[in-house]
Amino acid sequence: MTRIGGIFAISMTIVSSAIASGPRIETGAETWVITGNIPPFSLETARVTGGGPGLFQGFFGDDAQNTSAGADYRDASRGVSVGIGVTSHHETAFLDHLIESKHRDATTGRMHPSSSMVALFGQPVLVYCSNAPNCTEREYTWRSGFQTVLELEAHAFSRLTLPDGSPQIGEIPCPEPTEILQAYLQRYPSSLTLYTEDDEHAKKWRRDQTALELAAADYQLDQRYASVPTEDQWLALAAARDHLTTFAELRQAAFRGPDAAKERGRIDKLRDLPSGTQLDELKKIRLEYRQWWSTHQNDPVYLPPR
């Protein structure tokens, strides 16, 4: 499954065995997740943290004003493990774009073949099913209200015996975790709009992604670079180079813009410059890209052939 902005994805711990001492529940988790059993699933862990992955300055990153929570459940009879993540986002302008990014191909903008928008209990949810219809991996994503995002992952495992007699855990087809989906959709009703995927949705996603790459470069150059210790400034510069390069690649692919390979070489040459000099040169390139974008952002978007 192709993913965008991996730091957005909430870590879902898949617990392989029951916790003998009972579920681990962090204080305050009950505000965000269901901290009881959802038969036939038993609660194993529940957690909550301030800050966390989401939208920051219009792109993917950590925002101290976010709240992230999660819970893990297990149906021991079937070996099904489910992780749920709930994130309250401070910034919401591109939230639906971010949600869809987990289900779209980064190179085309189109929905991944294993993903679709479906109605579960009458509510729109983005679903990923690996090797349909007998899915070994299931993922469900939706927005509730203006700022809350739900991510649910489900797997099923079976204990296998290898030819040499040694044990191994193997992934098997996973049934849909109906009871957990129903419980969380009741607590967090979906605010997504049900739609049928077409090229217009892919074009919009691609246009927004191009804009967000430039916004991400802005953040790295204008804010992150100045906020980190001197020895860590190279991280902001490296991230800025990556975002500017990706912008150039999307600009060429989606808008028939200038040669991205030439731009990549131009940007790569800066990596060995002193930090201050590199910052100035990257800002010059960023300004050129901003000027180009202000003129061409409403140009037609091209998609590769299916």
N, C-alpha and C positions, 0 to 999 in steps of 0.2 A: 504494500500500500504506500503510495507516494504521499509524503507529508511536507507541510510547510511550517516553519516556525516551531521546531521541535521543543523549544523551551516553553511553548505554550502548554504542551501536553502535561497534564497532572500525573504524577507518578502513582500508579495503581499497584499496590503490593498484592501479588497472588500468593496466598498462604497455602502451603502444600499439606499441612497437617493441622488437626484441631489443637487449640491451645488449652492445655490441661487445666490451667488456672482460671479459665473463663476469659471473656473478651477484655481487651485493653481499650478503655474509653478515656480519652483525654477530656479534661474539664472544658466545657463550652461547646464540645462537639455536637451535643444534642440540639443546639440551636440550628444546626445546618444539616445534619444527617440523621437518619433513623437509627437510634442506638438500642434497638431491641431486635429480636428475631423476626424474620419475615418468612414463615414456614412455606416450604420445607428448608429454607435457608436459615442458618444460624449466624449471628453476628460474631466476628472475630476481632476486628479492630475498628476504632473510630478516632479520628484526629482532626485538629484544626490548627491553622497557622495564620498569622498576620502577614500581609504582603503576599507575594507569590506570583506565579506566571499569569500573564494576561496581556492586555494592551497597555503600552506605556509610551507616551508621546506619539500616539498614532501608530505604533508598531508593536511587535512582539517583544516582551521583556518583563521584568519584575517591577511591580508598582507597590510601594509600601502601603497604599490605601486600599489594596485588594484584600480580600479574605478568601483563603482556600481551605477546604475541608474534604475529608474523604472517609470512606468506610469499606471494609472488606467483609464479604459474606461467603458461606460455603454450604453447599448441599452435599453432605457426606455420602449419601446413598448413591448419588450419580457421579461424584467426584467433580462437581461443577464449582468453580471459584468465580466470584463476581467482585469487581472493584468499582466503586462509584466515586466520582469527584464532583464537588460543587464549588464553584468560584464566583464570588461577587466582584464584579469589575468596576473600577472607578471610572475608566474611560470606556465609552460605548459606541463611538462614532462608526467604527468598522467592525463591530462585534460579530455581525452575521457573516461578514467576509472571513473573519478569523475562524468561526465555527466551520464554514464550508471548506476552509483550507485543509482540514483533516480528511476531506472526502474528495478532493480534486487533484488532478495530475498537474504537477508544477510546470511541466513542459508544454501542456496544451490548454490548461484552464478548464478542461472538460471534467465532468464527474468521473471518478474512478469506476471502471467496469464492475467492481464488486460493491459499489456504494449506490444508494438511491434514497430519495425522499419518499417516506411511506407514512401512512396513518396508523398509529398504534393506539387502541382504545379511543379512536376518533381524534387523535392529536398528531400534528406533523412532527416527525422525528427523522433525522438523518441516520441511516443505518449502513454499516459496513459488514459484509458477510463473506468470509474467505472460503472459496470453493463451494459456492451455493449449489444445491440447497442444504447439504450436510456441512454446515459451517464449523470449522475447527477454531475459528476466532470470530467473535461478534463484538461490534462496537456501536454504541448509540450516542448521539449527540443532539442536544436541543438547548434553546434559550428559553428562560422563564422570566416574564416581566421584561424590564429594559436592560438589566445588568447581570443577571445570574445565568451561568452556563453549567449544564449538566453533561458529564461524560461517564459512560458506563462501559466497562469491558468485561467480557465473559469468556472463560475457557473451561474445557473439560479434560481431565487427565486420568490415565489408567496406569496401574502398575504392571509393567511387562517383565518377562524373564528372557534374557538374552540366551543365545545358544550355549554360552559357557556357564549358564546358571546364575549370572549376576543380575541384580534387579535394575530396572530403569523406569523412569517416568515418561510415558508417551502421551502426546496430545491426541485426542479423539474428537469426533464430531460433537459439537456442543449444542444442546437444546436451548431454545430461547428462554431467558430467565424471566418468564411472564410475571411472576409474583412481585419481583423487585421492580420491574418496569412499571407495573400498575401502581405500586405503592409510591414510587417517586414521581410519576406523572400526576398522581393525585395531590401530592404535596407541592410539586413544582409544575403546574400546567404549562404546556408548551406555548410559546408566543411566536413560533415560526409560522410562516405562511406556506401552505402546501402548494407545490408547483410541480409541473412536469419539466424535466430537464430539456433544454434546447441550446442552440448555439448562442442565443442572446444572453443567457445566463453565463455561459463560458466567457463571452466577450467582456461582460461587465466585470467578472471576477479578474480577468487578465488586466483590464484597465486599472482597477483599484490596486492590484498587486504592484503594478509599475509605480503608481503614486506612493505606495507605502515603502517601497525600497528607497525612494528618494527621501522620504520622511525619516526613515531609519538612519540614513547617512547624516541627516541634519542633527539628529539626537546625538550620535557618536561624536561628531565634530564640534557641536556647539555646547553640549552639556556634559556628556560623560567624560570627555578628555580632560576637562577642567576640574572635574569632581573627584578624580581618582588620584592616588599617590603617583609621583613621577615615574616610579618603576613599573607602574601598571598602565601607563599611557599608551604603550604599544598595543595593548588589547583593544582600546578604542580605535586606534588607527587601523588595525587589522580588520576590525568589524566594518569600519567605514569603507575600506577598500573593497571588501566583499559586497557590501550593499551597492556601491557605485558600479561595480562590475556587473552585478545582477541586473541593475537598472539598465545598463547599456545592452545587455543581452535581451532583456524583455523589450526594450525600445526597438531593437532591430527585428525581433521575431514578431511582435504584435503590431508594430506601427511602421514597418519597413524603414526604420531609422538607420543612422550611420553604422558602419562596420564595427561590430562588437569586438571582434578579434583585435583590431587595431587599438580600441579603447582598453582592452584587457592588458595588452602589452604596455601601453602608456601608464596605466595605473600600477602594474607590477614593478616597473622601474623605480617607483618611489619607495619601495619597502625598505631599502637600505639607507635612506637619507636620515639625518638627525630628526628627532621627533618634531621640533618646532618647524623646521623647513618642510617636512612631509605634511604637517598640518596645513601650512599655508598653500602648498601645491594642491592638496586634496580639496581645499575650499575653493580654489580657482576652478577645478574641474566640476565641483558641485555647482558653482555659479553658472557655468556653461550648460550643465544639464538642466538646471532650473529654468534658464532662458529658453532652452529647447522645449521643455515640457509646457511652459506657459503658452507656447505657440501651437503645439501639436497634441495636447492632451485630449482634445475632442475629435481627433482624426479617426477614421474608421479603424476598427481592430480586426486583424487577420487571425484566422485559426488554421492550423495545419490540416491537411486532408485526413479524414477518418481512415 
